């Protein structure tokens, strides 16, 4: 009998045991998908389903906190599926930027899940709100944690599928209309993204982000990288609702249940900004620099369209939709300014602030409607007499949205304005400040009409509900905390931006020793 042949697997597979801590890179996605499947099986038990979902979201926040702590302590970490050596195996690579976004999204989802106990009735639960929420978080987490461009596309698809289900929950005519606009524009953006992925693979022969970043230097002279960068810019700008492809957002975000609007405003546009920063700043930095004048013009137009739209609106939900758009403009300004002047760190800080703030603002809109009977400024009034505490909490969020001290919105705007002036882009600094001024007028108008003006008709004040008050108070506390004690978050944002501008640690995590 012939002696058995020994096969050396080290050329194709990772033979060393995977460190236990590296499993944290995929655990958020696995947790969300597994829990979503369990919740789907429990749709006949809506009360149990709800509390199991809340517990699962709390566990997700703990997992993401542990992942963030590990990345802060040890640097980027990589987990490759099937133990295939990268770039052949599908990699989850988590750096500080991705870990920060994932942890913040988990906190936002937990707050929204608690609010949903009051906002989503038994019918909505039976039709799948909580399973769809977990599927949405699987897509969001996967997008933030993946190290593969094609799988970034896949996770976009996962979160889009779940968001389609959430936006039509209730099957009202207005929701169907909003879902149609939302779906068509996002599917166009997804198609552009997929075309870009195909061209990217044709050029590089790989879709691993670290592999692309290391090969781009050698292919820049011959490959159509500027075309690629422009295509990705258009696709991600459409997903983030940047000018001139922003019109779908205020037409769609006011139609679903308010907790769904809060989730969309806090998370979905930020995934688009995340992808834009990841691809243009880390993978295609030279092309980003060439496109920076165009990005700066789009950022300025987005800020002004958002601020002016907020001034013109009568529906609070549509008003907040325009505030989302203005915030996207500020983040785009950071992308245009780049990493050397602090632009990227300002964009990262602003994204984290906006995830928390915009979720809180939409939850505030829900409370306004519950207490005042509707969302129209022309029909509201007298909320200050109902509750001084709720009025104070709302004022804090409004000031933060305007970028006024001492709240979280102040610091990223300071960073962005300073970065603009350092690069002699005084006009962009003026637009950022002018947009903040117009937003302040819009929120001042809202506050005067809804809170200070006498109520149009006498009504019975609504009692406080802990299921809506607790998540709103917690998110507001984060907004205040980020503003009063910004040093830690500022340091993390700067470190995340530095890791994007100089991805050597990211590349070393995927290819230890530099071997490819």
C-alpha positions in Angstrom: 0.0 0.0 0.0 1.3 3.4 -1.0 2.2 5.8 1.8 -0.4 8.5 2.4 0.5 11.8 0.7 0.9 14.8 3.1 -0.8 17.9 1.7 0.6 21.3 2.8 -2.4 23.4 3.5 -0.5 26.4 4.7 -0.3 27.9 1.1 -4.1 28.1 0.9 -5.5 28.0 4.4 -4.9 29.6 7.8 -3.6 26.7 9.8 -3.1 28.5 13.1 -6.0 28.5 15.6 -8.2 31.6 15.2 -7.8 33.8 18.4 -11.1 33.7 20.3 -11.3 37.5 20.3 -11.4 37.6 16.5 -14.8 35.9 16.5 -16.1 39.2 17.7 -15.7 40.5 14.2 -18.6 38.3 12.9 -20.6 37.8 16.1 -22.8 41.0 15.6 -24.0 39.8 12.2 -24.5 36.1 13.3 -26.3 37.3 16.5 -28.7 39.5 14.5 -29.5 36.9 11.8 -30.0 34.1 14.4 -32.2 36.2 16.6 -34.2 37.5 13.6 -35.0 33.8 12.6 -36.1 33.0 16.2 -38.3 36.1 16.3 -39.9 35.1 13.1 -40.9 31.7 14.5 -42.4 33.5 17.5 -44.7 35.8 15.5 -47.7 34.2 17.2 -46.4 35.5 20.6 -46.1 39.3 20.0 -45.4 40.2 23.7 -42.7 37.5 24.1 -41.3 38.5 20.7 -40.9 42.1 21.7 -39.1 41.5 25.0 -36.8 38.9 23.4 -35.9 41.5 20.7 -35.1 44.2 23.3 -32.9 41.7 25.2 -31.2 40.7 21.9 -30.5 44.4 21.0 -29.0 44.9 24.5 -26.7 41.9 23.9 -25.8 43.3 20.5 -24.7 46.6 22.1 -22.6 44.6 24.6 -21.0 42.6 21.8 -20.2 45.8 19.8 -18.8 47.4 23.0 -16.5 44.4 23.5 -15.4 44.6 19.8 -14.7 48.4 20.1 -12.7 47.8 23.2 -10.6 45.1 21.5 -10.0 47.3 18.5 -9.0 50.3 20.6 -6.6 48.1 22.7 -5.1 45.9 19.9 -5.8 47.7 16.5 -7.7 46.3 13.5 -8.6 42.6 13.6 -9.6 40.3 10.8 -11.7 37.1 10.6 -11.6 35.2 7.2 -14.5 32.8 6.4 -13.6 29.2 5.8 -10.0 29.9 7.1 -9.0 30.6 3.5 -6.0 32.9 3.2 -7.0 36.4 2.1 -7.7 37.8 -0.4 -9.4 34.5 -1.5 -11.5 34.1 1.7 -14.3 36.6 2.5 -12.9 38.8 5.2 -14.5 40.7 8.1 -11.9 43.4 8.9 -12.8 45.7 11.8 -10.9 49.0 12.3 -11.7 51.8 14.7 -14.0 53.5 12.2 -16.1 50.4 11.6 -16.2 49.5 15.3 -17.4 53.0 16.4 -20.1 53.0 13.8 -21.3 49.5 14.7 -21.4 50.3 18.4 -23.3 53.5 17.9 -25.8 51.8 15.6 -26.4 49.2 18.3 -27.2 51.9 20.9 -29.6 53.6 18.5 -31.3 50.3 17.6 -31.8 49.5 21.3 -33.4 52.9 22.0 -35.7 52.5 19.0 -36.6 48.9 20.1 -37.7 50.2 23.5 -39.7 53.0 21.9 -41.3 50.5 19.6 -43.0 48.8 22.6 -45.3 51.8 22.6 -45.3 52.7 18.9 -45.8 49.3 17.3 -49.0 47.5 18.1 -49.8 43.8 18.1 -50.6 43.9 14.4 -47.2 45.4 13.5 -45.4 42.9 15.6 -47.3 40.0 13.9 -46.4 41.4 10.5 -42.7 41.3 11.4 -41.4 44.6 12.9 -38.9 43.0 15.3 -37.6 40.3 12.9 -37.2 43.0 10.2 -35.4 45.2 12.8 -32.9 42.4 13.5 -32.4 41.8 9.8 -31.8 45.6 9.3 -29.2 45.5 12.1 -27.6 42.4 10.4 -27.2 44.5 7.2 -26.0 47.6 9.0 -23.5 45.7 11.2 -22.3 43.7 8.2 -21.7 46.9 6.2 -19.7 48.4 9.0 -17.6 45.3 9.6 -16.9 43.7 6.3 -13.5 43.9 4.6 -14.8 43.0 1.1 -16.3 45.4 -1.4 -18.7 42.9 -2.9 -20.0 41.9 0.6 -20.4 45.6 1.3 -22.9 45.5 -1.6 -24.5 42.3 -0.1 -25.0 43.9 3.2 -26.5 46.9 1.5 -29.0 44.6 -0.1 -29.8 42.9 3.3 -30.6 46.2 5.0 -32.6 47.5 1.9 -34.8 44.3 1.9 -35.6 44.8 5.6 -36.1 48.5 5.2 -38.7 47.9 2.4 -40.6 45.7 4.9 -40.4 48.3 7.6 -41.5 51.2 5.5 -44.8 49.6 4.4 -45.6 48.2 7.9 -49.3 49.2 8.2 -50.0 49.1 4.4 -51.4 52.6 4.3 -51.6 54.4 1.0 -49.1 57.1 2.1 -46.6 54.4 3.1 -46.9 52.6 -0.2 -46.3 55.9 -2.0 -43.2 56.6 0.1 -41.9 53.1 -0.2 -42.1 53.3 -4.0 -40.0 56.5 -4.2 -37.6 55.1 -1.6 -37.3 51.7 -3.4 -36.8 53.1 -7.0 -34.0 55.5 -6.1 -32.2 53.1 -3.8 -32.4 50.3 -6.4 -30.8 52.7 -9.0 -28.1 53.5 -6.5 -27.6 49.8 -5.8 -27.3 49.1 -9.5 -24.6 51.7 -9.9 -22.8 50.3 -6.9 -22.9 46.8 -8.4 -21.6 48.1 -11.8 -18.7 49.7 -9.9 -18.0 46.5 -8.1 -17.8 44.6 -11.4 -15.4 47.2 -12.9 -13.4 47.1 -9.7 -13.0 43.3 -9.9 -12.1 43.5 -13.6 -9.3 46.0 -12.8 -7.9 44.6 -9.6 -8.8 40.9 -9.8 -9.8 41.1 -6.1 -12.5 42.6 -4.0 -10.7 42.5 -0.7 -10.4 46.1 0.5 -6.9 45.7 1.9 -5.7 44.0 -1.3 -7.2 46.8 -3.4 -5.6 49.5 -1.2 -2.2 47.9 -1.6 -2.6 47.4 -5.4 -4.0 50.8 -6.3 -0.6 52.5 -6.2 0.7 50.2 -9.0 -2.4 50.3 -11.2 -3.1 54.1 -11.0 -1.3 54.9 -14.2 -3.2 52.4 -16.4 -6.5 51.6 -14.7 -9.7 53.8 -14.9 -9.7 54.6 -11.2 -11.1 58.0 -11.7 -14.1 56.5 -13.4 -14.5 54.0 -10.6 -14.3 56.8 -7.9 -16.9 58.9 -9.8 -19.2 55.9 -10.0 -18.9 55.1 -6.4 -19.3 58.7 -5.5 -22.7 58.9 -7.3 -23.9 55.6 -5.9 -23.1 56.4 -2.3 -24.2 60.0 -2.6 -27.6 58.8 -3.8 -27.8 56.4 -0.8 -26.8 59.1 1.6 -29.3 61.6 0.1 -26.8 64.2 -1.1 -27.6 66.9 -3.6 -28.8 66.6 -6.4 -30.1 63.1 -5.6 -31.6 63.9 -2.2 -35.2 64.4 -3.2 -36.3 60.9 -2.3 -35.6 61.3 1.4 -38.1 63.9 2.5 -40.7 62.2 0.2 -40.3 58.9 2.0 -39.1 59.3 5.6 -42.3 60.9 6.9 -44.5 58.0 5.7 -43.7 55.0 8.0 -44.3 54.6 11.8 -42.2 57.2 13.6 -39.9 54.6 15.2 -39.1 53.3 11.6 -38.4 56.9 10.5 -36.1 57.3 13.5 -34.1 54.2 12.5 -33.9 55.2 8.9 -32.7 58.8 9.8 -30.2 57.5 12.3 -28.7 54.6 10.4 -29.4 54.2 6.7 -27.9 57.5 5.3 -24.9 57.0 7.6 -24.2 53.6 6.0 -24.0 55.5 2.7 -21.6 58.0 4.2 -19.5 55.2 5.8 -19.2 53.4 2.4 -18.2 56.7 0.7 -15.5 57.4 3.3 -14.2 53.8 3.3 -13.9 53.6 -0.5 -12.8 57.1 -1.4 -10.5 57.8 1.5 -8.9 54.4 2.2 -9.0 52.7 -1.2 -8.9 55.6 -3.7 -7.3 58.6 -1.9 -5.7 60.2 -4.9 -9.0 60.1 -6.8 -10.8 61.6 -3.8 -8.4 64.5 -3.8 -9.0 65.1 -7.5 -12.8 65.0 -7.0 -12.6 67.1 -3.8 -13.8 70.4 -5.6 -16.9 68.6 -6.9 -17.5 66.9 -3.5 -17.2 70.3 -1.8 -19.8 71.9 -4.2 -22.2 69.0 -3.6 -21.6 69.3 0.1 -22.4 73.1 0.1 -25.5 72.5 -2.1 -26.7 69.7 0.2 -26.3 71.9 3.3 -28.2 74.8 1.8 -31.0 72.6 0.3 -31.4 70.9 3.7 -31.5 74.1 5.7 -33.8 76.0 3.3 -36.1 72.9 3.1 -36.4 72.8 6.8 -37.4 76.5 6.9 -40.2 75.9 4.4 -41.8 72.7 5.9 -45.0 72.5 7.9 -44.8 68.8 8.7 -42.3 68.1 11.5 -41.3 64.8 10.0 -40.5 66.3 6.6 -38.7 69.2 8.4 -36.5 66.7 10.2 -35.9 64.9 6.9 -34.3 68.1 5.6 -32.2 68.3 8.7 -30.9 64.9 7.9 -30.0 66.1 4.4 -28.2 69.2 5.9 -26.2 66.9 8.1 -25.1 64.8 5.2 -23.8 67.9 3.6 -21.6 68.6 6.6 -20.2 65.1 6.4 -19.6 65.4 2.7 -17.7 68.6 3.4 -15.4 66.6 5.7 -14.8 64.1 2.8 -13.9 66.9 0.5 -11.5 68.4 2.9 -9.6 65.1 3.4 -7.7 63.8 6.4 -4.7 66.1 6.6 -6.7 69.1 7.8 -9.0 67.3 10.1 -11.9 67.0 7.6 -12.3 63.2 7.9 -12.1 63.3 11.7 -14.8 66.0 11.6 -17.0 63.8 9.3 -16.5 60.8 11.6 -17.5 62.8 14.7 -20.4 64.3 12.9 -21.6 60.9 11.7 -21.6 59.5 15.2 -23.3 62.6 16.6 -25.9 62.5 13.8 -26.8 58.8 14.4 -27.8 59.6 17.9 -29.3 63.0 17.3 -31.5 62.2 14.3 -32.9 59.1 16.0 -33.7 61.3 19.0 -35.3 64.0 16.9 -37.7 61.6 15.2 -38.6 60.1 18.5 -39.3 63.6 19.7 -41.6 64.1 16.8 -43.5 61.0 17.9 -43.9 62.5 21.3 -45.0 65.8 19.9 -47.7 64.0 17.9 -48.7 61.9 20.9 -49.1 65.0 23.1 -50.3 67.5 20.6 -52.4 65.2 18.3 -50.5 65.6 15.0 -47.3 66.5 13.1 -48.3 69.8 11.5 -46.8 73.0 12.9 -50.0 75.0 12.0 -52.1 72.7 14.2 -49.9 72.4 17.2 -49.2 74.6 20.3 -49.0 74.8 24.0 -46.7 71.9 24.7 -44.7 73.9 27.2 -47.8 74.1 29.4 -48.2 70.3 29.2 -44.6 69.4 30.2 -41.7 71.6 31.1 -39.4 68.6 31.2 -40.2 67.5 27.7 -39.8 71.1 26.5 -36.4 71.3 28.0 -35.3 67.9 26.5 -36.6 69.0 23.1 -34.7 72.3 23.3 -31.5 70.5 24.0 -31.9 68.4 20.9 -32.8 71.4 18.8 -29.7 73.3 19.9 -27.6 70.3 19.2 -29.0 70.0 15.7 -28.2 73.7 15.1 -24.6 73.0 16.1 -24.7 75.3 19.2 -22.7 74.7 22.4 -22.4 73.0 24.7 -24.0 70.0 22.9 -22.6 67.4 20.5 -23.3 69.1 17.2 -20.9 72.0 18.1 -17.6 70.1 18.1 -17.7 68.5 14.6 -18.7 71.8 13.1 -15.8 73.5 14.8 -13.5 70.8 13.3 -14.9 71.2 9.8 -14.8 75.0 9.9 -11.2 75.0 11.1 -10.3 72.4 8.4 -11.9 74.6 5.8 -10.0 77.7 6.9 -6.7 75.8 7.1 -7.1 74.8 3.4 -8.3 78.4 2.4 -11.8 77.0 1.6 -13.3 80.0 3.3 -16.5 79.8 1.2 -17.1 76.2 2.4 -16.7 77.4 6.0 -19.2 80.2 5.3 -21.7 77.6 4.0 -21.3 75.4 7.0 -21.9 78.3 9.4 -24.7 79.8 7.2 -26.4 76.4 7.1 -26.2 76.2 10.9 -27.7 79.7 11.1 -30.6 78.8 8.8 -31.2 75.6 10.7 -31.3 77.6 13.9 -34.1 79.8 12.5 -36.0 76.7 11.4 -35.8 75.1 14.9 -36.6 78.5 16.5 -39.8 78.6 14.4 -40.7 75.1 15.3 -40.1 75.7 19.0 -42.1 78.9 19.1 -45.1 77.4 17.2 -45.2 74.0 18.9 -44.2 74.8 22.5 -44.7 78.5 23.2 -47.8 79.4 21.2 -51.1 78.8 23.0 -52.7 75.5 22.1 -55.3 75.8 19.3 -57.9 73.9 21.3 -58.1 72.8 24.9 -57.1 69.2 25.4 -56.2 66.7 28.0 -52.4 66.5 28.6 -51.0 63.0 27.7 -49.4 61.2 30.6 -45.7 60.3 30.4 -45.0 56.8 29.1 -41.7 55.3 30.2 -41.4 53.2 26.9 -41.1 56.5 24.9 -39.5 58.7 27.6 -36.7 56.3 28.6 -35.0 55.9 25.1 -35.5 59.6 24.4 -33.9 60.7 27.7 -31.0 58.2 27.1 -30.3 59.5 23.6 -30.5 63.1 24.9 -28.0 62.3 27.6 -25.6 61.0 25.0 -26.0 64.3 23.1 -25.2 66.3 26.2 -22.4 64.0 27.2 -20.7 64.2 23.8 -20.9 68.0 24.0 -19.7 68.5 27.5 -17.0 65.8 27.5 -15.9 65.6 23.9 -12.3 64.7 24.4 -12.6 60.9 24.3 -14.9 60.8 21.2 -12.7 63.5 19.5 -9.6 61.3 20.1 -11.3 58.2 18.8 -12.5 60.1 15.7 -9.0 61.4 15.0 -7.6 57.9 15.4 -10.2 56.5 13.1 -9.4 59.2 10.5 -5.7 58.5 10.8 -6.3 54.8 10.2 -8.2 55.6 7.0 -5.6 58.0 5.7 -2.7 55.6 6.5 -4.2 52.1 6.4 -1.0 50.2 7.1 -2.4 48.7 10.3 -5.5 47.7 8.4 -3.4 46.0 5.7 -1.2 44.3 8.3 -4.3 42.8 10.0 -5.4 41.2 6.7 -1.9 40.3 5.5 0.4 39.7 8.5 4.0 40.1 7.4 3.0 41.9 4.2 2.5 38.7 2.2 -0.1 38.6 -0.5 
